[in-house]
């Protein structure tokens, strides 16, 4: 049987949500059916791909900006050399350079949108408008769009980026750990959040919520896991509120699951969130969730069952939701159990891989 050649292109070299989703694909796609090729910039992701025990052809191409003509030229040369059956581009940067590189080469192109929802905003209104226009233009060179949530699909349709029938929703997924986390096992409560430290993650509002939480539960600690350009701003806010001994910045950690096992409550205070891969990782461990109802999060967390949802940008609402869970550890454990079951049903990795394999096979058959 001739294998289907799949070329994955991504412009994010970190180990944030989209790269971790790609790693799950690379690690779990059937090696008997698919030959895998990856183009990505230098960085931690490339190192993780090299460490996978699979035969993956990796090309390192720097993508210094969204419109990097040198990278477009180099990616196009790679496409001509590989002759893939399918090109799959992930995220806005690879979505731009990868789709431009593939123009008129005759290969089916899949674009996965990992970022945009109606809640997402760029600081500069002109840049914001140009990105939307760019996504609309590039859809002309796209065979199929994958949205990581219905919220993403709804945004793409309402913004006229693409047509409804050209977009399918494929949720991110995670492995289900054998054992749950032992939540509320200690005397002091541990809150946690994981993600890239930027304005959109809303961690500033979580820090502002902490004084109200600490007034009722003074021994509570908040641990913030991740790196990003917003870290110094968050550290200054922590210092301003005199929370240095209550809020811990752990930086980037590779072993997220082990760290999450220390949390009693997982919090996602995002202003915009296309899906929330870290949320389902916490849910898979049986940890109750407090999150905002922004973007795709309400599709992941069932309000009042697997967690509590609040309006984005509201420290008081965040604090009250956290306090509500801390006051009732028995209910919190029940929420955690329900969260774990939801992941098993809706966001399990084998089902996502099966769905992606069917997409690749269908497009490859149409091309042949």
N, C-alpha and C positions, 0 to 999 in steps of 0.2 A: 504494500500500500504506500502510495506517495504521500509524504507528510505535507501538511499545509504550512507554508512559511508565513510567520507572523512577525512583523516588525513593530516593536513598541517604541514610541518616542516620547520622552518626558523632559521638561525643562527645569524641573525642581530637583536639585541635587541633595536636598536634606532628607531626613527621615520623618517628614510630616505625613499628613493623611494620604495624599495622592501617591507619593512614593511607596508608602507601606501597602497601599492597595495594589500597586503594581507588583511589589515583592510577593504578595499572596498569589497573584496570577502566575507569575514566573515559577514559583515553587510548586504549584499544584496543577497546572495544565498538563494534560496527558502527553508525555514525551513520545509515545508511540504514534500519536496523531499529529503533533505540532513540532516544527522546528522554530526555535525562538531566537530572535535578534533584538537587541536593545541599543538605542542611541540615547545617551544622557550626558550631562555635563560632569566634570570632575567633582568629587565630593563623597560624603558618606554613603549615598545610595549606590554608587559604583562599587565601593568596597563590599557592601552587602550582597550585590549581585554576583560578584566574583566568589563570594564564600558559599553560594548555593551549590549543592551537590547535583548540578544539572549541567548539561552541555548547552550553554547559552553564549551566543556570539555577541560580545559587547564592544561597542565603539564609543569612545569618549569624544564628544564634540562640545566645546565651550559655547554657551548661549548667553552672551554678555548683556543683551537687551532683547526686548520682544521683536524688534526689527533688526536682526543681525544678518547682514547680507553674506558675510563670510560663512556663518553657520548654515544659512539656507543653501549656499553653493555646495558645502561639504556634505550636508544631509542628502541633497539631490544626487550627488556622486555615489553615496552609499546605497541609496535606493536603486539606482541603475545597476550597481554591482550585485546587490542581494537578490533583486528581482522577486520581491515578496508577493504572496498571494493577497495579503491584507496588510494595510498600514493602520496602526492604532495610535492616535496621538492623545496625550493626557494633559489637560490644563491649558491656560491661555497662552503661555509662552511657546510651548511645543505646538499648540494648536495653530499659532501663527506661522512659525518658521517651518514646521512639518508640513502643513497643508500647502504653503507656497512652494515648498521644495517638490511636492508631488504633482503639481499642476501639469496636466497633459501627458502624464506617464502611463495612464490607463489602469492604475491600481485602485481597488476600493479603499476608501478612507473612512475610518471610524474616529469620531471625536468624542471624548468623555469630558463633560463639564463638571469640574470638582468644586467650583467656587461660587458662581453667581446665583443669587436669589433676589427677590424684590427688596430684601433688607440690606444687601451689600452696597456699599457706597465708597467710591474713591474720593479722597479729599478734594481733588481738583475736578470741578464740574466738566471742564473741557475734556480732560483725560477720560473721565467717566463716559461721556458721550461718544468719544472716539473709539473706546473699547467696545461699546455696544455696536457701533457702526461696523467695526472690524469683524466682530463675530457674525453679523448679518452678511457681510461681503464674503467671508470665508465659507459660509454654509453652501455657497454655490459649488465649492470644490469638496463637498462632504457627502459621502454615501449614506451614512447613518450617524445620528447623535445618540449618545448614552447620557442620561441624566442620573445622578446618584440619589435623587429623591424626586417625588412628585412636585415638591416646591421648586426645584430647579427646572423641571420640565415646564411647569406653569409660567415661570419667568421667561423662559426661552420663547414660548408661544406668545405670551402677552406683549413681549418686547419685539415681536416679529423677527427674532433671530432665525427661527426655523419653523417649519410646519409641524403640526401635532403628529401627523402620520409618519414623520421622519425622525421622531424622538421616541426612544423606549427608556423606561426606568429600570435600572439594575441597582439594587441596594448594595452598599458595601457589606462585608461580612467578616466574621472572626471565628477562630477556633474556640471550642468550648472547653475550658480547663476541666480536668478531672475533679478537682476539689474546689469548693467555694472558699471565699475569703472568710476569716473569722471576725466578723464585724461586731463592734460593741463588746469586745472581750476585755478591754482594759478600763481603768478608772477614768482616764482622760480621753476626750474625743479628738479624732484626727480627721480633718476635712482635706480634700485634695482636688486639684485640677491639673490637667495635662494639655499642653498645646504650644503652638508657636506664640511667642509673646509679642502681639501686635494689638493695635487699637480695637480691631474688630472682635477679638476674643473677649472683650468686656471685663477683663480681670480687674481693672481699676474699680469697677462697681462692686466686685466681690470683696476687695480690700476695704472699701468704704462701708461694706455691710458688717465687717468684723467687730467694730466697737459694740454694736447692738447685740451681737451673738455673745460676745465676751461678758457683757453685763449680766447675762443669765447663766452662762457657762464659762467661767473665767479661766478654766484650765484647757480650753479648746485650742488646738493648733491648726493652722492652715498651711499646707505645703503646695507650692507652685512648681510644677515640673515643666521645664522647657526653656528654650532660649529664643531671643529675637530682639529686634531693634527697640522695642518698647520696654525692655527690662529696666533700664536706668530710671525711666519715668515712674515705673511701678515701685522701684526701691525707694525713690524720693517720697512718693506718696506714703509708703509704709513708715518711713522715718517721720514724716510730718504728723502722722496719726499716732506716733509713739507705739508702733506695733512690731518693732524689730524682734522682740522675743516671742512673738505669737505667730508671725508670718515667716515661713522658711522658703527661700529660693534655692531649689536643688539643681538648677541648670538642666542640660540635656542628659537624659538617662536612656541607655539602650534597652535595658530590661524593664520595660514599663509594667509588665504583669506583676513582678515581685514587689515593685513600689506600690502599685494599686492595692495590693493585699493589706497594706498598712492603713488604708483609708476606711473610715466608718461611713462616710457619705462622699459621693463624687459630685462635683459641681461644675456645670458648664454654663458660664454667664454670658455667652456670646451675644453680640449685637446682630451678627449674621452667621449662619451656619448652614452649609449645603446639606450636610448629613450628620456628622459627629462620630467618627470612627472610634475615638477614645471613649465615647459614651457607651457604645456597645461592648467595648472591652471591659469596662467597669461592670456593666450589667451582667456579662457572662460570668463574672466572679460572685454574683449575688449581692452587689453593692447598690443600695438605693440612690436615686439620682435627684438632684435639684438642678434645674436648667431653665433657660428662657424658652419661650414659645416661638423663637425666631427660625425662619427658614424650614429646614427639614426635620428639626428636632421633634415636633409633635408627631411625626410619623414613626419616630424611634421610641420615644418615651410616652407611655399611656398615662396621662395625667390622673393622679389619685390612686394609681395601681402600682406601676413600676417606679414612680417618682412624682415629684411636684414640679409644675411649670409656672413661671412668672413672666411678667412683661420684661423685655430687655431694657437695660439702662436704669434699673430701679433698685438701689441698694437696700431700701427698707423692705421691699417685697422679697428680695433674696434672703435677708436676715430672718424675716418671719418664717419663710419656708424651711430654712435650716433649723431654726429653733423648734418648729413643729415636729421635725423628724427626731431631733435630739431629745425631746421631751418623752418620746414614746419608742424606745428601742425595740419593743416587741413588734409594733407595727412596721418599724423600719426594716426588721428582718423579713417580715412577710413581703414587703415591697421588693426587697432584694431577691427573694425567691421567685417572685413574679417576673422581675426583670430578667433573671437567668432563663426562665421558661420562654419569654418573648424572643430572646436571642436564638434559642434552639429552634423555634418555629419560623421566625422571619429573617434572621440574619446569620444563618449557619453557612460556613465556608463551602462545604461540598455542593450545596444547592447553587450558590453564586458561581462556582467554577463550572458546574454543569450548564448553567444559563449562558455563560460566556463562550463555552465550547460550541454550543448550538449556534450562537451568533456567528462565530468565525466559520463554522462549517457551512452555514447557509449562504454567507457572502462568497465563500470560496466556490461553492457549487454554481452560484449564479454567474460567476466570472468564467468558469470553465464551460 
